[in-house]
Amino acid sequence: MKKVGTNDITANQYSFIIIGTMIGIAILSAPKDLIKESGQDAWISVIFGMMYPFYLVIMGILLFRRYPDKNILQISKICLGSIGGGLFNFVFMLQFLFFAATRSAGLDDILQTYIASFLTPAKLIPAFILAAAFTASFGLKVIGRVNEMIFYLMLILVLCPIAVLRDGSILNIMPVFQNSIEKIFVGSIQTVYSYCGVEILFIIYPRIADKENMMKASLKAVIVTALIYVWFVFSTIYYLDIDIVPKYGWPFLSVTSSINMPVINNFRYIFLFLWSIVALKTISNYFFTFTFIFNDFFKGLDFKKLCYAMYPFVAYVTILFSDEAFRRNILRRMAPNFILFNIIGITLIVIITYLKKEGKYERKTNCNSN
């Protein structure tokens, strides 16, 4: 293991960044979205949905073995040429802008609903994006540390529902596999949207100091994320039942509201306040990656200044998604397109990478470096 440099992260921080990008505000509504397709077997759909992040991790490992010190932005230009690679990088960048905006708008909506109804999106959203820009401006090393610290906070919040399971019923999740495999599979497609964010690994893996642990850290990130999603969906169904879950916009919050603690009147507000920190971390990850890729198009710009320069633009785009019905509708339309783009584009790059002859690759690399 080499010494961690100024812009390097540890393998654990790498895992925490991937987990932190996949898990944010969207997980609170995941049970409602999945039950529509899979019923009480929704938690099984979450397991099947692992196929998407697991596949991208495999692709990432293959690229890492070939180009351990190059990110997807550099590799795409080697494989697809400057124009093709630039086009791929542009679309790849757009998804991070899209999810930064929609995740921020989702946090705005849930806070207005439960805590700050007196505040408008024009007041809340700029604050979220400013916090994200501020965090991102310090670079990947700080992003890694923030994700590492907040992961442990998130873990405590994730385990809180254990206290209310005694009030649930095993009958709410029975019988297992009552729905057909086809319906469970359709539900797993809905789950795939929840795993968006895993794509960040293609940007940050060259900065891992202990590179020999890249594969282990990548797989750990996917498995931990899947376990957390399974737990959220399972505990919500176990406690509320599939007939009640669809009545709530964010059903998991109803589970937390049943947690009784001394002095605290309603734990839901404490949970939501703390989970907002988790969500802001996710937004920061998206903002950092969007700005990092944008900076790759205009080399020489100061990254810290660029983060603040992009702040008003990202805030404006986010406000466009402030209507919750519109936000969810556009998510359902756009997320599948980005997922399909990632699968096809990254697979193509991996195939081209391994079809290239070693000598040809070396000559092209030397030309590019010159």
C-alpha positions as CSV (number, residue, x, y, z in Angstrom):
1,M,0.0,0.0,0.0
2,K,1.4,3.4,-1.0
3,K,1.1,6.5,1.2
4,V,-2.2,8.3,0.8
5,G,-1.5,11.4,-1.2
6,T,-3.2,14.8,-1.3
7,N,-5.9,13.7,-3.7
8,D,-6.0,10.0,-2.8
9,I,-8.5,8.1,-0.8
10,T,-8.4,4.8,1.1
11,A,-10.2,1.7,-0.1
12,N,-12.7,2.1,2.7
13,Q,-13.4,5.7,1.8
14,Y,-13.8,4.6,-1.8
15,S,-16.5,2.1,-0.6
16,F,-18.2,4.7,1.5
17,I,-18.4,7.2,-1.4
18,I,-20.1,4.6,-3.6
19,I,-22.5,3.6,-0.8
20,G,-23.1,7.3,0.0
21,T,-23.9,8.1,-3.6
22,M,-26.4,5.3,-4.0
23,I,-28.2,5.8,-0.7
24,G,-29.9,9.2,-0.1
25,I,-33.4,10.5,0.1
26,A,-34.8,8.1,-2.6
27,I,-34.6,5.1,-0.2
28,L,-37.3,6.5,2.0
29,S,-39.9,6.1,-0.8
30,A,-38.5,2.8,-2.2
31,P,-41.0,0.5,-0.5
32,K,-43.9,2.3,-2.0
33,D,-42.6,2.1,-5.5
34,L,-41.7,-1.6,-5.3
35,I,-44.9,-2.8,-3.7
36,K,-46.9,-1.7,-6.7
37,E,-45.1,-4.4,-8.8
38,S,-44.0,-7.1,-6.3
39,G,-46.3,-6.9,-3.4
40,Q,-44.9,-8.4,-0.2
41,D,-42.1,-9.9,-2.3
42,A,-40.7,-6.4,-2.9
43,W,-37.7,-7.0,-0.7
44,I,-36.8,-9.9,-3.0
45,S,-36.9,-7.6,-6.0
46,V,-34.3,-5.5,-4.2
47,I,-31.9,-8.5,-4.2
48,F,-32.5,-9.1,-7.9
49,G,-31.9,-5.4,-8.6
50,M,-28.3,-5.9,-7.4
51,M,-27.6,-7.1,-10.9
52,Y,-27.1,-3.6,-12.2
53,P,-24.6,-2.3,-9.7
54,F,-22.9,-5.7,-9.6
55,Y,-22.5,-5.6,-13.4
56,L,-21.0,-2.1,-13.4
57,V,-18.6,-3.2,-10.6
58,I,-17.4,-6.1,-12.8
59,M,-17.0,-3.7,-15.7
60,G,-15.1,-1.3,-13.4
61,I,-12.8,-4.1,-12.2
62,L,-12.0,-5.0,-15.8
63,L,-11.2,-1.4,-16.7
64,F,-9.1,-1.1,-13.5
65,R,-7.0,-4.1,-14.4
66,R,-6.3,-2.6,-17.8
67,Y,-6.0,1.1,-16.8
68,P,-5.5,1.3,-13.0
69,D,-4.4,5.0,-13.2
70,K,-7.0,6.3,-15.7
71,N,-10.7,7.1,-15.2
72,I,-13.5,6.5,-17.6
73,L,-13.1,10.0,-19.1
74,Q,-9.6,9.2,-20.2
75,I,-10.3,5.6,-21.3
76,S,-13.3,6.6,-23.4
77,K,-11.1,8.9,-25.5
78,I,-8.6,6.2,-26.0
79,C,-11.2,3.7,-27.1
80,L,-13.7,6.0,-28.9
81,G,-11.5,8.8,-30.1
82,S,-11.7,12.4,-29.0
83,I,-15.1,13.1,-30.5
84,G,-16.8,9.8,-29.5
85,G,-15.1,9.9,-26.1
86,G,-16.1,13.5,-25.6
87,L,-19.7,12.7,-26.4
88,F,-19.8,9.7,-24.1
89,N,-18.3,11.9,-21.3
90,F,-20.9,14.6,-21.8
91,V,-23.8,12.3,-21.5
92,F,-22.1,10.5,-18.5
93,M,-21.8,14.0,-16.9
94,L,-25.4,14.9,-17.5
95,Q,-26.7,12.0,-15.3
96,F,-24.8,13.4,-12.3
97,L,-26.3,16.8,-12.9
98,F,-29.8,15.2,-13.3
99,F,-29.5,13.1,-10.1
100,A,-28.0,16.0,-8.1
101,A,-31.0,18.1,-9.1
102,T,-33.7,15.5,-8.6
103,R,-32.3,14.3,-5.2
104,S,-32.1,17.9,-4.0
105,A,-35.6,18.6,-5.1
106,G,-36.8,15.4,-3.3
107,L,-35.1,16.5,-0.1
108,D,-36.8,19.9,-0.5
109,D,-40.2,18.3,-0.9
110,I,-39.9,16.0,2.1
111,L,-38.7,18.8,4.4
112,Q,-41.5,21.1,3.3
113,T,-44.0,18.3,4.0
114,Y,-42.8,17.4,7.5
115,I,-40.7,20.2,8.9
116,A,-40.5,23.4,7.0
117,S,-43.8,24.0,5.3
118,F,-43.3,27.8,5.6
119,L,-40.2,27.7,3.4
120,T,-40.4,27.7,-0.4
121,P,-38.2,25.7,-2.8
122,A,-36.5,29.0,-3.8
123,K,-35.2,29.2,-0.2
124,L,-34.4,25.6,0.6
125,I,-32.9,24.4,-2.6
126,P,-30.2,27.1,-3.0
127,A,-29.1,26.2,0.6
128,F,-28.8,22.5,-0.3
129,I,-26.8,23.2,-3.4
130,L,-24.5,25.7,-1.6
131,A,-23.7,23.1,1.0
132,A,-23.0,20.6,-1.7
133,A,-20.8,23.1,-3.6
134,F,-18.9,24.0,-0.5
135,T,-18.2,20.3,0.4
136,A,-17.3,19.4,-3.2
137,S,-14.9,22.3,-3.5
138,F,-12.5,20.7,-1.0
139,G,-11.9,17.8,-3.4
140,L,-12.1,14.0,-3.3
141,K,-10.1,13.5,-0.1
142,V,-12.6,15.6,1.9
143,I,-15.5,13.9,0.1
144,G,-14.1,10.6,1.2
145,R,-13.8,11.7,4.8
146,V,-17.3,13.1,4.9
147,N,-18.8,9.9,3.4
148,E,-16.8,7.9,6.0
149,M,-18.1,9.8,8.9
150,I,-21.7,10.0,7.8
151,F,-21.8,6.3,7.0
152,Y,-21.7,5.5,10.7
153,L,-24.5,8.0,11.4
154,M,-26.5,6.4,8.6
155,L,-25.8,2.9,10.0
156,I,-27.3,3.9,13.4
157,L,-30.4,5.4,11.7
158,V,-30.8,2.3,9.5
159,L,-30.8,0.0,12.6
160,C,-33.4,2.2,14.5
161,P,-36.5,0.3,13.1
162,I,-35.4,-2.8,15.0
163,A,-37.2,-1.3,18.0
164,V,-40.6,-1.4,16.3
165,L,-40.4,-4.8,14.7
166,R,-42.1,-6.3,17.8
167,D,-45.2,-4.4,16.7
168,G,-45.2,-5.8,13.2
169,S,-46.3,-9.2,11.9
170,I,-44.6,-11.9,10.0
171,L,-47.9,-12.4,8.2
172,N,-47.3,-9.1,6.4
173,I,-44.5,-10.6,4.3
174,M,-46.1,-14.1,3.9
175,P,-46.3,-16.1,1.8
176,V,-42.9,-15.6,0.3
177,F,-42.8,-15.8,-3.5
178,Q,-46.6,-15.4,-3.7
179,N,-46.0,-13.2,-6.8
180,S,-44.7,-14.7,-10.0
181,I,-41.1,-14.5,-10.9
182,E,-42.1,-12.2,-13.7
183,K,-43.6,-9.6,-11.3
184,I,-40.7,-9.9,-8.9
185,F,-38.4,-9.2,-11.9
186,V,-40.4,-6.2,-13.0
187,G,-40.1,-4.9,-9.4
188,S,-36.3,-5.4,-9.6
189,I,-36.2,-3.1,-12.6
190,Q,-37.8,-0.4,-10.4
191,T,-35.1,-1.2,-7.8
192,V,-32.3,-0.6,-10.4
193,Y,-33.2,3.1,-10.3
194,S,-32.4,3.2,-6.6
195,Y,-28.9,1.9,-7.3
196,C,-28.1,4.8,-9.6
197,G,-24.9,6.5,-8.3
198,V,-22.7,3.4,-8.5
199,E,-21.3,4.9,-11.7
200,I,-19.1,7.2,-9.6
201,L,-16.7,4.4,-9.2
202,F,-15.5,4.9,-12.8
203,I,-14.4,8.4,-11.8
204,I,-12.7,7.8,-8.5
205,Y,-11.1,4.3,-8.6
206,P,-7.7,5.7,-10.0
207,R,-7.4,7.7,-6.7
208,I,-7.4,4.7,-4.4
209,A,-4.1,4.6,-2.6
210,D,-4.3,0.8,-1.8
211,K,-5.2,-0.3,-5.3
212,E,-4.9,-4.0,-4.5
213,N,-8.1,-3.7,-2.5
214,M,-10.2,-2.1,-5.3
215,M,-12.1,-5.2,-6.2
216,K,-12.9,-6.1,-2.6
217,A,-14.0,-2.5,-1.8
218,S,-16.2,-2.3,-4.9
219,L,-18.0,-5.5,-4.1
220,K,-18.4,-4.5,-0.4
221,A,-20.0,-1.3,-1.4
222,V,-22.7,-3.0,-3.6
223,I,-23.4,-5.7,-1.0
224,V,-23.7,-3.2,1.9
225,T,-26.0,-1.0,-0.2
226,A,-28.2,-3.9,-1.2
227,L,-28.5,-5.1,2.5
228,I,-29.6,-1.6,3.6
229,Y,-32.2,-1.4,0.8
230,V,-33.5,-4.9,1.6
231,W,-33.7,-3.9,5.3
232,F,-35.6,-0.7,4.5
233,V,-38.1,-2.4,2.3
234,F,-38.5,-5.6,4.5
235,S,-39.0,-3.7,7.8
236,T,-41.5,-1.3,6.2
237,I,-43.6,-4.1,4.8
238,Y,-43.2,-6.1,8.1
239,Y,-44.5,-3.2,10.2
240,L,-47.1,-1.6,7.9
241,D,-48.4,-4.3,5.5
242,I,-48.6,-3.9,1.8
243,D,-52.1,-2.4,1.9
244,I,-51.0,0.5,4.1
245,V,-47.5,1.3,2.6
246,P,-48.9,2.8,-0.7
247,K,-50.9,5.4,1.3
248,Y,-47.7,7.2,2.4
249,G,-45.3,9.2,0.2
250,W,-42.3,8.1,2.3
251,P,-43.5,5.0,4.1
252,F,-40.3,4.4,6.0
253,L,-40.9,7.6,7.9
254,S,-44.1,6.1,9.3
255,V,-42.0,3.3,10.7
256,T,-39.6,5.7,12.5
257,S,-42.5,7.7,13.9
258,S,-43.5,4.6,16.0
259,I,-40.1,4.5,17.8
260,N,-40.7,5.6,21.4
261,M,-37.8,7.3,23.2
262,P,-37.8,9.1,26.5
263,V,-38.2,12.9,26.3
264,I,-38.6,12.8,22.5
265,N,-42.2,13.2,21.4
266,N,-41.8,12.0,17.8
267,F,-38.6,10.3,16.7
268,R,-39.6,10.9,13.1
269,Y,-38.5,14.5,13.2
270,I,-35.1,13.6,14.7
271,F,-34.7,10.8,12.1
272,L,-35.6,13.2,9.3
273,F,-33.2,15.9,10.5
274,L,-30.3,13.4,10.7
275,W,-31.2,11.7,7.4
276,S,-31.1,15.1,5.7
277,I,-27.4,15.1,6.5
278,V,-27.2,11.8,4.8
279,A,-29.0,13.2,1.8
280,L,-26.9,16.3,1.6
281,K,-23.8,14.0,1.5
282,T,-25.3,12.2,-1.5
283,I,-26.0,15.5,-3.2
284,S,-22.4,16.6,-2.6
285,N,-21.1,13.4,-4.2
286,Y,-23.2,14.1,-7.3
287,F,-22.2,17.7,-7.4
288,F,-18.5,16.9,-7.1
289,T,-18.7,14.3,-9.9
290,F,-20.6,16.6,-12.2
291,T,-18.1,19.5,-11.6
292,F,-15.1,17.1,-11.9
293,I,-16.3,15.9,-15.4
294,F,-17.2,19.4,-16.5
295,N,-13.7,20.5,-15.4
296,D,-12.3,17.8,-17.6
297,F,-13.7,19.5,-20.7
298,F,-12.1,22.8,-19.7
299,K,-8.7,21.8,-18.3
300,G,-6.8,24.6,-16.4
301,L,-9.8,25.9,-14.5
302,D,-9.5,26.1,-10.8
303,F,-11.7,23.3,-9.4
304,K,-12.6,25.1,-6.2
305,K,-13.7,28.3,-8.0
306,L,-15.5,26.1,-10.6
307,C,-17.6,24.5,-7.9
308,Y,-18.9,27.9,-6.8
309,A,-19.3,29.1,-10.4
310,M,-21.6,26.0,-11.1
311,Y,-23.6,26.6,-8.0
312,P,-26.2,29.0,-9.4
313,F,-26.7,26.9,-12.5
314,V,-27.2,23.7,-10.5
315,A,-29.6,25.5,-8.1
316,Y,-31.6,26.8,-11.1
317,V,-31.9,23.3,-12.7
318,T,-32.9,21.9,-9.3
319,I,-35.7,24.4,-8.8
320,L,-37.1,23.2,-12.2
321,F,-37.8,19.9,-10.5
322,S,-39.4,21.3,-7.4
323,D,-42.8,20.1,-8.3
324,E,-42.9,16.6,-6.7
325,A,-45.3,15.0,-9.3
326,F,-43.1,16.4,-12.1
327,R,-39.9,15.2,-10.4
328,R,-41.1,11.6,-10.0
329,N,-42.5,11.5,-13.5
330,I,-39.2,12.8,-15.1
331,L,-37.3,10.3,-12.9
332,R,-39.3,7.4,-14.3
333,R,-38.7,8.6,-17.8
334,M,-35.0,9.6,-17.7
335,A,-33.5,7.1,-15.2
336,P,-34.0,4.1,-17.5
337,N,-32.3,6.0,-20.4
338,F,-29.2,6.8,-18.3
339,I,-29.1,3.2,-17.0
340,L,-29.3,1.8,-20.6
341,F,-26.6,4.3,-21.7
342,N,-24.3,3.2,-18.9
343,I,-24.7,-0.5,-19.7
344,I,-24.2,-0.1,-23.4
345,G,-21.5,2.6,-23.3
346,I,-19.4,1.1,-20.6
347,T,-19.7,-2.4,-22.0
348,L,-18.6,-1.1,-25.4
349,I,-15.6,0.6,-23.9
350,V,-14.6,-2.5,-22.0
351,I,-14.9,-4.7,-25.1
352,I,-12.8,-2.3,-27.2
353,T,-10.2,-2.1,-24.4
354,Y,-9.7,-5.8,-24.4
355,L,-9.8,-6.1,-28.2
356,K,-7.0,-3.6,-28.6
357,K,-3.5,-5.2,-29.1
358,E,-1.0,-4.3,-26.4
359,G,1.4,-2.7,-28.9
360,K,-1.3,-0.6,-30.5
361,Y,-2.5,0.5,-27.1
362,E,1.0,1.6,-26.1
363,R,1.5,3.6,-29.3
364,K,-1.8,5.4,-29.0
365,T,-1.2,6.1,-25.3
366,N,2.2,7.6,-26.2
367,C,0.6,9.8,-28.9
368,N,-2.1,11.1,-26.5
369,S,0.5,11.9,-23.8
370,N,2.5,13.9,-26.3
